[in-house]
Amino acid sequence: MDTWGTGGLFLALVAALGVFGPDASAQQSGSGSYTTYPVDAMSAPRPTIRATRVDLPVTIDGLLDEEAWGRAVVNRDTWIQTIPDPGMPASQETILRIVYDDENLYVGAVLFDEDPRHLAIPGLEQDFDTPNADIFGVALDTYLDRANGFLWAVNAAGALWDAQAFNDQQDMSPAWEGIVDVRTSVNDSTWVVEMAIPFATLRFNPVEGDQLWGVNFSRRIRRRNEDALWAPLPLQYRVYKFSLAGTLEGLSDLPHGRNLWVKPYALGDRLSGLRHHPVETDGAVGIDAKWGITPRMTLDLTVNTDFSQVEVDAEQVNLTRFSLFFPERRDFFLENEGTFAFQDVSLRNYRTGSNARNFRLFNSRRIGLSETTRQPLPIGGGARLTGRIGDRLEVGFLDMQTRSLDGLSDGSSYTAENFAVARVKAKVGAATVGGMFINREQTGGAGVADYNRAYGVDLNVQAAPNMLVSGYWARTDDSAPIGPDANIAMFQTAWRNAFWDVSGLYKHVGDGFEPETGFVDRIAVERYFGTVGVHPQINRFGVREINPYLDVDVYTDLSGALETRGVQAGTDLHFTAGGVFTASVTDRLERLFVDTRIAGVEVASGTYEWLEPEIRATTRGDRPLALSGGVQWGDFYDGSRTSYSARVTVRPNEHVSLEVGAQRNELVLGGTSFNADLYSARLRYAYDTRAFLLAFVQYNQATRELIGNARINLIHAPLSDVFLVYTERRSLASGAPAAPQERGITLKVTKLLAF
């Protein structure tokens, strides 16, 4: 491929689109009051909102008709769009009120809407599909550190999404859950949100007298494809960009709670299959506890840890010669995961060329899950201590102990291990500097203990309002090292404004770097990545944004010999009504120094080069029928590949959704033609916001396995559940036994006790 020709075409596109660059002439003045539009979201003053202490009851029913709300300061600030018209006023008004008493912070919002009959409500389950919903969002920075906080989003039916945010938008954990009471109501011209957030749910500094919190609010009007914020932000940021948040004032003499939560569970299960002869029936009890030792330090304890209610992994087809990353799905490890993040960074709306699927120094999936079979391993218990010391130091400590297990599904055995993790991060001006240490060590078996240790330092800097710089260095020590160079190092910088998007990255991974409690996709390489793109908001011809870009991605071995090269030119189109269309072509080179097994076929050593075109499209997701799909084709090593993918989502109402997906890969490798396909179907049913059914079925043609998982979840009290889970794994390979290879049913009950 003529890469100079591609670059010339790209630069021509940039020049042609330059007329759509940002207007820098906008002026504004006053908190929430602007004199000229569009406003400059970076320099606009940060608004303030006042909370009012009340001693009157508030009933959470979505009506805001109690006398307490009548005493609140009414906030009618102008909200500012991020899309589709950045810097312009929101199309609909939003009125805010905040009151509090000795127990709760109450948030009331009246969201005007010219057509409430067409509010988008994609589901009633917790952590619903927020991108395709009309939502009201709240972000609280309770320590006013302008970096970390709590998030909530509510749809018009009262479903709740909640999360923790870390490092000023760099990390976000949707697994966090806190006790929150929320109700909504829909009227002829508005919908109303009423929330009670217990102070016991939050972590803050309960000083005597007044204190300030960071705060922002967001709103999505889905049918208009409109996002707006109370404290305006540039397009590349989200509501949890706390360094640009507004301020919540009026809080004083907040309560000193004991902040102790205890959550016991009991379960019974019945297992059968190849590993369970005869049928095994068993029961277990365990307990999780959370204690706010200080206002800034939280201790989590778990005994006889169980994750039987967690949905099974989504199957993947590996068409590379490298390891696949499977995400963590267990709540205990997902909570506060931003504290332990030491990894490649994927920055929202920045093209960085890296993400946490490439490298994590700490990957909690290595605790309590078999690396080869992804089978649960017994966890005896553990502890996690996270929090802050002073205003600038954040710490995290984790210790987990697993138990031995014989008879894994691949015939192997597992020896008990201990995992210890220590993490420290300090805020120094515009930079965050951190260090991490991880130790995995066998605690069972005979002979010399097997161990693996990892340690390193990392740095993240907001070098300028639109510029981010990050880097790290880490090393591993192992009882049986695989190579002499056990180091990894990375440096990247990314810059984005209202028009340009540019970034670059360098990474070195030694041949002996082996983080056994982490993840790295490939070792013994040096990587060079660079990208340049533009993303003008054109808002014409039905297109909201166009994003042409050029990426160059190169891997060499440690001696400098070229191993992988990818030069990609592409364009993304974001439509005004919603939906995205992308097209790209990649000039790819792969050099195999030895015969290598790819997709189960031996491919001879040599240098292979091919073009890889790809087209993808997604319709807007708030309609009763949503579609997405794509096709990629071209040569592939010594043969060819054509890959098709499609996903259909049917949502007749907020109670039911059915998602059917298919991925077909037609391959020719080593002179052999074959397919590697995946098929899946996921059914969700919500009776209301407290009773759910989820059924998930997958077929992996490569392994000839049919996997089914069904779960009923009843929330009988805040953060207290009843789960009934059925799982089955069946082989459809020729000669496989007719009975399922694995089948299990589990009943689990949890109850949260708050003190």
N, C-alpha and C positions, 0 to 999 in steps of 0.2 A: 504493500500500500504506500502511496506517496504521502508521507506525513507532512511534508511542506505544503502540499496542496490542501490537505485537511486544515492545517493551521491558517493558510491564506483565506480559505472559506470562512473559518471561524472569525478571523479579524474583520472580514467584510461584514459579517452579521453584526458584530459589535459596533462597527462604524455606522451601519444602517440603523441600528436601534438607539444610537446615542441621543437622538432627538427626544427620546422618552426618559432621559435621565431625571433625577430628582430636582424639584424646585426648592432652592435653598433660601427663598426670600420670606418664608413664613415668620410671623412675629406673634408673640403671646405675652400675656402679663396676668399676674394674679393667680391664686390657687383655684384651679378649676374654672377659671374665666379667661377666655381667649378673645383677642381682638382681631386676629387675622387667621384665615384657614388657607391651606392646611397647616397645622401646627408642627413644629419641629419636636418630635417626641423625645429626643435626647436632651434638649436644652429647656424644655417646658418645665415650669415650676412644679414641684411635687405637692399634690393636694393634701389636706388634712381633714379628718373627720373626728367628731367628738362623741365619746360614749357618755351616757348619763346613768348615774347610780339610781336605782329605784328600790323601794321597799314594798312594792305591790306585786301580786302574783301574775305570772305570764303563763297562759295555757297554750301549748304548742298545737295549733289546729290549722295554721295557714291562713288566718283571718286578720291578724293585727288589730283586733278590736278591743283589747284590754286597755285600761286607763294608763298602764305603764308606758305603752307606746305613744300615748298622747303627750307624755313628758319628754320624749326623746327629741334631740336636735334633728331637724329634717335636713337631709343633704340632697340637693338637687343639682350638683355639679354636672357640667357637660362631659359626657363620656366621649372618648376619641377612638375612631376606628383604626385597626391595623389592616384589615381587609374588608371589603374590596377597595376602599378609598382611604389609604393611609393618611392620617392627620386630619381627616374631616370628622364632623360631629356624627355620633351614632344616629341612626335613622329613627330610633325609638327612645323615649325617655326612661330612665331608671331612677327611682327614689329610694334612698337608704336611710335606715334608722338603726342605731345601736344602743342597747341598754344593758345593764348588768346588775347583779345582786351578789350575795355572799357565796352563791353556788355556781352560777352560770354566766357566760357571755351570750347575749341574745342578738341575733342579726335578723333584721326584717328588711325585705326588699319588695318593692312594687315595680313590676316590669311591664311597662305599657306595650301593647301589641295591637296593631290594627286588625289582625285576623287570628285570634287565639284558636280558632277551629283547626288551624293547620300547624300547630306546634308539633315539632318532631320529637317523638318519644320512642327511642329504639329498644327500650327494655326497662324492666323494673328491678333487675338484679343489682346487687352492690357491685361497684366498679363496672358500670354499664358502658356502652360504646359512646364516649363523650364526643368524638369528632362528628358524629352524625346525629346529634341531639341539640335542641334548644336547651341551653344551660345557664345557670347563674353560678359563678365561682367566687370563692373566698380564699385568700392567701394571707397567713398571719406569720410574721417574723417576731416571735414573742420575746426574744432577747435583744432585738434591735441591733443585731450584728450585721445586718444587710447581706446575709449569705444563706441562712438556713431557716426552715420553717415548716408549717403545716398547710395542707391544701384540701379544699372540699369543692365539689361540683354537684349541683342538684338539677335534675330535670323536672319538667312540669308535672310529672306524676309522683314526685317525692322520692325517687330513687337517688341513692347517694354514692358518689365516688370520692375516695379519700386517699391521701398520700403524704409522704414526707419529701421535702426537697432539700438538697445540700449544695454547698459550694457555688451559690449564686447561679443556679440553673444547670450546672454541669452534671448533677446526678439527681435522680428522682426515683423514689421507691413507692409504687402503688400498693405494696403489701401491708403498709402500716394501717392499723385500724384503731380508732378511739371511739368511746361512747359519745354519740351525737344524736340528738332528737331533732327531726326535721319533718315538716309537713308543708304541703302546697295547696293552693286553690286556684282555679281557673275561672275567670269572669268574662264579661262581654268585651272588655277592652284591655284587661290586664291579666297577668298571672302573678301570684304572690308566693314568696318563700318566707318561712318562719323557722329559724334555727335556734336551738339551745345547745351551746358548746360548754360542757362542764369544765371548770378550771382544773379538775382532777385529770381530765384528758390531756391537758397541755403541760408543757414544761416552761417555766418562766422564773424570774427572780422576784420572789414575794417580798420586796422591800417595803418598809413603812413609807407612807406618803405616795406621791404621784410617780407614775412611770409612763413611758412611751413604748408603743409597739409599732413595727412596720406592718403595713397592710396594703393590699390591692384587691380589686374586684374585677371580674370579667363577665362578659355576657356573649353568648353566641345566638344569633338568629339564623337558624340553619337554612330556611328556604331562600333567604337573601344571600347566603354564603357570607355572612357578616360576623366579624369578631370585633368587639370593642372593649376598652378598658377604662376604669375610673382614673388611674394614674397612667398616662399614655406611655406606650413603649414602641420602639421600632419593630418592624415586621419580624426580624430575626429572633425576637425575645418572646417569652411567655409570661404569664401572670406571676410566676415564681422567680422572676428576675428581681430579687429583693433589693439590690443596690439602687434600683430605680423606683422602688415602691413609694407609696405615700406614708402618712403617719396617722396612727390612732392615738388620740390623746383623751384625757379625762379619766383614765383609770387610776384608782388610788386604793391603798390598803387592801390589796387582794389577799385571798385566804391562804393560810399555811396548812395544806392538807398533808395527810400521811402518805398519800400516793402509793398505796399497796393494793395490788390486784392479784388474786389467786384464781387459777383456772384449772380445776381438776377435770379428768376425763375418765370414762369407762367404756370399754368396747368388748364386743364378742365377734369372732369370725369363724368361718367354715371354709377350708381350703381343700382343693382336690387337684389332681393332675399328675404329671410325670414325677414331680418332686415330692408329692404328698401321697404316700401309700402306707396305710390306708388313708381315708379321708381324715383330715385333722380339724378338730374343733377346739378353739382356744379362747381365752379371755385375757384382758390386761387392764391395768389402771395406771395412771400417771398424772403428773401435775406440772403446770407451768405457772410461774409467778413473776410479777413485775413490781419492783420496789423503787420508788424515787428516794434514794438515799439522801440526796440533797436536791435543791431546786434545779441543779444542773447536771446531776449524775444519776443514771438509772441502772439498776442491776436486774437482769433477767436470769431466771433459773429454770431448768427443765430436767425432769426426772422420768426415765422410761419413755423417752420421746417417741411420738407416733405421728405419721403423716399419711395415714391410710385414706383420708378424705381428698387428697390432692389428685387432680386430674392427671392421667397418664401423659407422657411426652407425645408431641406430634412427631410422627415418623419423618425421616429425611432420606433422600437419595443422594449418595456421595458420588459425584462425577469428577472429583479432584483426586490428587494423590496425597491429600493432607487430612488431618483430623477435623471432624465436624464439632461444632459447639452446640451443646444443648443447654437452654437457659434454666436457671433455678426457678422452682415453682413452690417451694415450701416456705410458709409464712415466717417461721422462726428465723430463717436465714435471710429472707428478703427484708425484714424490718431492720432499719438502721444500716442497710448495706452500703449506703453512701459513705458512712464513716470508714469502712474498710476498703473503699475503692482505690486500687492502685493498678492502673490499667491503661490501655489505649483509650483515648477519649473521642467519642462521637458527639460533636457539638451540634445542637439543633440548628438547622438552617445554614450550617457551614459545611462545605465539602472538604472534609479533612482527609479522606482516604483511609481512615482507620476507625475502629470501634472495638468495644469490649469483646467481640467475637474473635478478634485476632489475638488478644493477649490480656490475661488477668493474672497478677501475681497471686491473688487469693481467689479461688473459685470454690464456693461452699458446696458445690455438687460433689466434690471429692470426699465429703464427710457423709457417711451413711448411705452411699449409693455405689454399687459396683461399677467400676469404670468400663468394663467390657460388656456386661449384661444390662446395665442400668436397673439392676434389681435392688430393692431396699435392703439395707444392712442394719442390724440392731444397734440403736444408740442408747447407751445406759443413762446418759445425762450430760449436762453441761451448764456453763454459766457465761454470761456476756455482760460486761460493764462498759457503758458508753456515756459520754457526756463532755462537759467543758470545765476547764480550770481557768478561772478568770475570764477575761473578754476575748482572748486571742488564741487559747490553746484548746484543741479538741483531741480527745483520747478515746481509744476503743481497745478492749481486751476480750478475747474469746478463748474458752477452753472446752473441748468436747471429748468424751470418751465413748468409743464404740466397743461392741462385744464380738467375740468370734462367732463364726457361722460355718457349718459344714453343708456341702451339697448345694452349691449354686447351680443355676440352670445350665451352665456350660461344664459342669462336673468338677469345678475347682472349689477350694475352700478359702475362707477369709479369716485372717488373724486379727485379733483386737488391736486397736490403734488409739493413740492420743493425739489430738490436734490442738496446738496452742498458737494464738495469733495476737500480736501487739501492734497497735497503730497509733501514731501521733501526728497531728497536723497543727501548724502554727501560722497565724495570720501576721504577715509582716508588710505593712503598707498595702500596696496593690497586689502583693504576692501571697500565695499559700505554699509553705514549705512543709514536707512531711517525711516520715520514715516508717518502715514496716519490718516486722520480723515474724516468720512463720516456721513452726516446727511440727513435723509429722514423725511419729516414732511408734514402732510396734511395741505393744505391752503384753503380748501373749506369745506363745510358742517357745521353742528351745533355741539355743545357740546365740550368736551375736545379733543384737537387735538391728533391724533394718530402720534407717532414718533418712529423712530428706528435709533440708532447711533452706529457706529463702529469706533474703533481706535486701533492702534497697532504700533509696531516697527519691522523692519526686518533687516537682515544682510546677506551679500554675500561676501565671501572671496576667492580669488585665493591663497590658502594656499601654493601651490607649483605649478611648471609648469604643472603637471598632476593631481592636486588635487583641488577640489572645496568643499567649506563648506558653507552651508546656513542654516538659521533658522529665525523664527519669533514668535512673541507673539501678540495676538489681543484679544479684548473683545467687546461685544455688550451690549448696554443698550436699553431697549424697554419699551414703555408705558404699555405693558402687557407681562412681562417676562414669558417664558415657563419653566424655571428651574433655580435653584440657581447658577449653575456653568456656567457662560457666557464667558468662556475663550477658546481660541485655542492656541496651541503652537506646533512648529515643529522644529526638528533638523535633518539635513541630511548631509552626506559627500559622495563624489563620487571621485573615482580615476581611471584613465584610461591611459595606455600607448599604445605602438604599439602592445602589446600582451594581457595584462590583462585588465579586466573591473570589478571593485568591487565597491559596494555602500551599504550604510545602512541608515535607516530612523526610527525616532520615532516621533509620533504625538499624541497629546491629544486634544480631542474635547469635551467640556463640554455639559451637557444636556440642558443648557440654552443659548447656543451660537446660535444666529439667525441673520445672516447678511442679512437683507431684501433688501439691495442694493448690495448684493454679491451672492455667490453660495457656498454651501457645500453639498457634496453628502450624508454624514451621520453624525449624532451627537451622543453624549453620548458614545464615544468609545475611546480606546487607540489603536494605530496601531504600529506594529513592522515589518519592511521590511528589507531584506538583499538579496544580489545577488552576485554571483561570476561567471565570464565567461571569455572566451578567444576568440580572433578573429584574428587568424593568416592569413596572406596573402599568400596562398599556390601557387596560379597561376599554377596549374597543373590539369590534368584530366578534363579540362573544368571548374574548380571551381576556382574563384578568392579568396573567403574568406569563412571560415567556422567558425561558432559562436555557440559552445555549451555553455550552461549556466544552472545554478540552482538558482531558486528564492524561498524564503520562505516569506510568507505574512500572518501575524496574526493580528486579531482584537479581543480585549476583551471589555467587558463593563467596566464601571468606577470602579466596585468592583473587577475587575481582572478575572471575569468568561469568559471563551473562548466563542467567538461568531462566528468567521469566521477563517478558516485556509486554506491556499492554499500552496501546495508544488509542484512547477512546474519544470520539467526537459525538456529541449528542445534543438533543434539545428536549426540554420538558415544557408542555403547554398546560397551564392551569386555567380552567374555564370559569367564566363569571358565575354561571349557574351551579358550579361544582363539577367535579370530575377532572381527570388528568389524562393526558396523552403523552407518551415518551417514545422517542426513537433514537437509536444510537448505532454506531458501528465501531467495532474494536479490531485493531490490527494486533493480533496476539502471536507471541513466540514463546515456545516452551522447549527447553533443552533437557533431555533425560541423559544423565551420565551413566546410568546402568539400566538394564531392563526393569520396568516398573509395572506394578499391577494397578490398573485403573478400571473402575467399575467392574471388577472381577475378571478382567482380561489382561494378559501379559502383553505389554507394549514394548517393542524393542528400543534400545537406547538410540539416541540421535537427536537432531534438531528439527522441530516441527513449527511451521508458521501458517497461519490461516486468518481469514477475515470472519468476523462474528457479528452479523447484523441482529438487531433485536428491536421489537415493537411491543409496547404494552399500553393498555388503556383501562381506565377505571371510571365507572359512572358515579354520579353522586349517590351517597350511601344512605340518605334519609328517606328514599322512596320505598314503597312496598316491595319493589324488585330492584336489586342492585347487582351489577355485573362487573367482573374484572377478568382480564385475560391477557395473554401475551404469547409471542412466538419468537424463538431464537433458532437460527439455522447456520449452516456452513460446515466447513471441514472441521475435523477434530482428531488431532494427532495423525495416525496413519489411515484414518477413515473419515467418518462424517457423523454429525449429530443434528437432529431436529427435535426441539423441545417445545411442547405446547403446555400451557397451563390455563386453567379457567376456574372461576369461583362464582357461584350464584348464591345470593342471599335473599330469602323471601321473608318479609316481615309484614304479615297482614295487619297486625296491631301490636301494642306494647307488650302483650302477654306471650306471644309466640314468635320464634325466629328459627328458620331452617337454613343452614349453610352447607352447600355441597361443593366439594372441590375435587379437581382432577389434575394430575401432572403426568404427561406422557413424554417419554424420552425414547426416540428411535435412534439407535446407535449402530454404527459399523466400526469395529475395532479389531485389529489383528486378523482381518479377513472374516470375522464373525459378525453376523447381524443378529441383534437382539433388542428387546425393549426393557426399560427400567421405569416402572410406572408406580404412582401412588394415587389412591382414591380415599376420600374421607367424607363423612357426613356428621354434622353436629346439630342436634336439636336442643333448643332452650325453651322451657316453658316456665312462666312466672305467674302463680296464682295472684300474688300481690308482692309487696316489697319484703315479705318474710317467709315465703314458701316457694321453692324452686325445684325444677327437674332439669338435669343436664344429661344428655346421652350423646356419646361420641364413638363412632365406628371408623376404623381405618383398615385399608388393605395395602400391603407393601408387596409388590410383585417380585422385587429382588429377593426377599426372604420367604416369599409365599406364606405370609402370616396375615391372619385376620384378627384384629384386636378390637375388643369392645369394652366400653366403660360407661356405666350409668350411675348417676348420683342424685339422690333426693336430699335436699337441705331445708330444714325447718329452723328458723330463728325463733326460739321460744322466749328469749329475754335478750337484752343488749349484749352483744358479743358472746352469746350462748347458743349452741347449735345442737341439732340432732341430724346425723348423717346416716344414710343407708346407701352403701356403695356396692356395686356389682362389677367385677372385672373378669374378662375371659380372653385368653390368647389361644388361637387355634391354628394349626399348620394345615395348609392346603397343598403341600408338596406331594408329589406322587409317592405312594408307599407310607405316608404318615398315618399314625393311628387315627381312628375315627373320633375318639374322645378328645376333648380339649386338652392341650398341653398344660394349661393352667386355668383354674377357675376359682373365684373367691367371692364371698359375700361378707360384708362387715357392717355392723351396727355400732355407731359411736355417738356418745352423748357428752357434751361439755357444758360447764356452768361457770360463768364469771362471778366472782365474789369481790366486791370493791369495798375497801376500808378507808 
